[in-house]
């Protein structure tokens, strides 16, 4: 079945395009919500070769907090995101030069898409995300798990799983993010990173006192991590 078309914003690079970040927004937002971040990041001398693709809304009925997960909606959204990845590859950008990331539902969809897809990306950045479809994840991923996470010809799949310590947050609880990080490390055998700003292995960072949003500390870590994942050629 063909992937449904998805609307998106494009933030073009300042210099020659050699890498792409696809960043998916959270529930109730659009690609415009992350446009200021993309605009700010692209001015960094080490990121002026990076194009940003910011897709708009995905129709997901439920992520399973109070009801069953909307598997159909999530898999359909994953196909749409994969189509954006395919578009970049068709334009001449290798999968190893593409970072997939997002915030909240966008981070969750990035984990699902990036780790169940056919291509090994430069990295996956999930801010305030969790692991969806956990019971079926290993069976969906089995053909990719056998590939070494660290290889000599491609950068490793890597992730930033960031979650705050704030019991009042009605959406993503700290426990869900911690459980996701534990599953990726123990079940999928992704080695843990010792440096949150280097794109290798699994980096799980908790930002204390932060609500269901982001801040300059987290964005600073994210920018440094993207520089590591997508260095200028």
C-alpha positions in Angstrom: 0.0 0.0 0.0 1.3 3.4 -0.9 2.2 5.7 1.9 -0.2 8.6 2.4 1.1 12.0 1.4 2.1 14.2 4.2 2.6 18.0 4.1 5.8 19.4 5.5 8.0 22.5 5.8 11.5 22.6 4.3 14.2 24.7 5.8 17.0 24.8 3.2 20.6 24.7 4.2 22.9 27.7 3.9 25.7 25.7 2.2 25.6 22.7 -0.1 23.1 20.2 1.0 24.9 17.0 2.3 22.7 15.9 5.2 19.0 16.1 6.4 17.2 16.2 9.7 13.5 15.1 9.7 11.9 16.4 12.9 8.4 15.4 13.9 6.3 17.7 16.1 4.2 16.7 19.2 0.5 16.2 19.6 -1.6 19.3 18.6 1.4 21.1 17.0 2.5 21.4 13.4 5.9 21.7 11.7 5.8 25.4 12.3 6.3 24.8 16.0 9.8 23.6 15.5 10.7 26.0 12.7 12.4 28.5 15.1 14.7 25.7 16.3 15.6 24.7 12.7 16.2 28.3 11.8 18.5 28.8 14.8 20.4 25.5 14.4 21.1 26.1 10.7 23.2 29.2 11.4 25.7 27.2 13.4 28.8 26.9 11.2 28.9 23.1 11.7 25.2 22.7 10.6 25.0 24.9 7.5 25.0 21.9 5.2 21.9 20.4 6.9 18.4 20.6 5.4 15.4 20.4 7.8 12.2 18.7 6.9 9.3 19.4 9.4 6.2 17.4 8.7 2.7 18.5 9.8 0.1 16.6 11.8 -0.4 12.9 11.9 -3.8 11.3 12.7 -3.1 9.0 15.7 -6.2 8.0 17.7 -4.4 6.8 20.8 -0.9 6.0 22.1 -2.3 3.6 24.7 -2.1 5.7 27.9 -5.8 5.1 28.8 -6.9 2.9 25.9 -5.4 0.4 23.4 -2.7 1.7 21.2 -3.8 2.9 17.7 -1.6 0.4 15.9 -3.1 1.2 12.5 -2.6 4.9 12.9 0.9 4.5 14.1 2.0 2.2 11.3 0.4 4.5 8.7 2.3 7.5 10.2 5.5 5.4 10.1 4.9 4.8 6.4 4.5 8.5 5.8 7.7 9.3 7.6 9.5 6.6 5.7 8.3 8.3 2.5 10.0 11.5 3.6 13.2 9.5 4.2 12.8 7.9 0.7 12.4 11.4 -0.8 15.8 12.5 0.7 17.5 9.3 -0.5 16.1 9.8 -4.0 17.5 13.3 -4.0 21.0 11.9 -3.4 21.3 11.9 0.4 22.5 8.6 1.8 20.5 7.1 4.8 23.7 7.4 6.9 23.4 11.2 6.5 19.8 11.5 7.7 18.7 12.0 11.4 15.2 11.3 12.3 13.8 12.9 15.5 10.8 14.4 17.2 9.2 15.6 20.4 6.6 13.6 22.4 4.4 11.8 19.9 7.0 12.8 17.2 9.8 11.3 19.2 7.8 8.1 19.7 7.1 7.8 16.0 10.8 8.4 15.3 11.7 5.4 17.4 9.1 3.3 15.7 10.0 4.4 12.2 13.8 4.5 12.6 14.1 1.1 14.3 11.6 -0.9 12.2 12.6 0.6 8.8 14.9 -0.9 6.2 17.5 1.9 6.3 20.1 2.4 9.0 20.0 6.2 9.7 22.7 8.4 11.2 20.7 8.6 14.4 17.3 8.9 16.1 16.6 11.7 18.6 13.5 11.2 20.7 12.7 14.1 23.1 10.1 13.2 25.7 9.3 10.0 23.8 8.5 6.5 24.7 8.4 3.1 23.0 5.2 2.3 21.1 3.9 -1.2 20.2 6.3 -2.7 22.6 4.8 -6.2 22.6 5.2 -6.5 18.8 8.4 -4.5 18.5 11.0 -7.3 18.5 9.1 -9.3 15.9 8.8 -6.3 13.6 12.5 -5.5 14.1 13.9 -9.0 13.9 15.5 -8.5 10.4 17.4 -5.4 11.5 18.4 -6.5 15.0 21.0 -9.0 13.5 22.9 -6.0 11.9 25.6 -4.8 14.2 24.7 -1.4 15.8 28.3 -0.2 15.3 29.8 -0.9 11.9 32.8 0.3 10.0 30.9 1.8 7.0 28.0 3.5 8.8 27.4 5.5 11.9 25.5 3.6 14.7 21.8 4.0 15.3 21.8 6.4 18.3 19.1 8.1 20.3 18.5 10.8 22.8 15.6 9.8 25.0 15.0 12.8 27.2 12.3 13.0 29.9 11.7 15.4 32.8 11.1 14.8 36.5 7.7 16.4 36.9 5.0 14.3 38.5 2.4 16.9 37.5 2.9 16.2 33.7 -0.3 14.6 32.5 1.2 13.2 29.3 4.5 11.4 29.3 5.6 10.0 32.7 9.3 9.5 33.5 8.7 5.8 33.9 7.6 5.4 30.3 10.8 6.9 29.0 13.0 4.9 31.4 11.2 1.7 30.3 11.9 2.6 26.6 15.6 3.2 27.3 15.8 -0.1 29.2 14.1 -2.0 26.4 16.4 -0.6 23.8 19.5 -1.4 25.8 18.6 -4.8 27.1 16.3 -6.3 24.4 17.7 -4.6 21.3 21.3 -4.6 22.7 22.0 -1.0 21.8 25.0 0.0 23.9 24.7 2.9 26.2 26.6 6.1 25.4 28.8 7.8 28.0 28.5 11.2 26.4 25.1 12.8 25.7 26.6 15.0 23.0 28.2 12.2 20.9 26.0 10.3 18.5 26.9 6.7 19.3 25.0 4.1 21.2 22.0 5.0 23.4 22.0 8.3 25.4 19.2 8.6 27.9 19.1 12.0 29.6 16.7 13.3 32.3 16.3 17.1 32.6 15.0 17.8 36.1 12.3 20.3 36.7 11.3 20.7 33.0 7.6 20.5 32.0 6.2 18.9 28.9 8.3 21.2 26.7 12.0 21.8 26.0 14.6 24.3 27.2 18.0 25.7 26.2 20.0 23.0 28.0 18.2 20.2 26.1 18.4 22.0 22.8 22.1 22.7 23.3 22.6 19.0 23.8 20.5 18.1 20.8 22.4 20.5 18.6 25.8 19.1 19.7 24.5 15.6 19.1 23.3 16.4 15.6 26.8 18.0 14.8 28.3 14.7 15.9 25.8 12.6 13.8 26.0 14.8 10.7 29.4 16.4 10.5 30.3 18.6 7.5 31.8 16.6 4.6 
